[in-house]
């Protein structure tokens, strides 16, 4: 992938997973890592969905995005209102 494609992918992750809470897309963006255990990805999705369900007015605003080779770094502001659930 090109640097611009990588940046587009990270931007999409921020918008669709963080902002919109689309947990089903996590499989598309993250790969299982055996060093974290066999159920790592499923546990991550479950915990993410639980914490996301307690929030409204979620927004991840990207302030800076820097990319080189196959790496992308984002600096941003994550804001939400904790008004539901735990």
N, C-alpha and C positions, 0 to 999 in steps of 0.2 A: 504494500500500500504506500501511496505517496504521503508526504507530510500533511498536505491539505486533506486527504481522505482520512487520515488518523485524527486530525483535529475535528473534522465533521462527525466522526464516530463518537468522540468524547463529548462533543456538544450535544449530540442526540441522546447519549446516556444521561447527561445532566437534565435535559429537558423531559425525556420520556420516563425515566426511572425516578429521579429525584422530584422533579416538579409535578408530574402527573401520577406518580406512584404505581406505574405499570410493572409490577413484580414479575410478570411472565416474561418480560424482555431480558431479565437478568441472565438467563441461560444464553442469550444471544451475545451478551457482552463479556461475561466472565467464564473462565474455564475452571473445571474442578482442579484442585491442587491436592494431590495425595499427601503432601506433608502436613496438611491441616486435618486429615482424616477423611474417611470415605463419604461422610454425610455433610461435609463442610458447606457445599453450595446450597443444599436443601435447608440446612440450619440457618444459613445467612439469609435466604429468601424469607423464611418463616419469621425471623427476628426483625428483618427490615419491614415486612408487611405489618407486623404487630406495632412497631413504633410509628410507622407512617399512618396507621389507622387512628392514632391519637392526635393527629395534627390536621389543621386546616390552614388555608391561605399560605400554602407552601411555595417557596420561591428560591431558586438557586441562581443567583446572578453572577455570571462570569465576568470578573474584573480583568484578568489577564490570562492568555493562553500561549504557552511557549512550546514549540515542538522542534525536535531534532531527531533524525533517523526514525526509529520506531517508538520514540518516547514522547509523551505529551504531559505537560504539567499545567494544572489549572489553579488559579487563585481566585476565589470567589466568596460571595456572601450568601449564606444559607439562612433563610428566615422562615418562621412558621409560628402559628399560634397553637399552643398545647391546650386543647379544650375538650378532648374526648378521651375516654379510656383511661389507661394507667399513666 
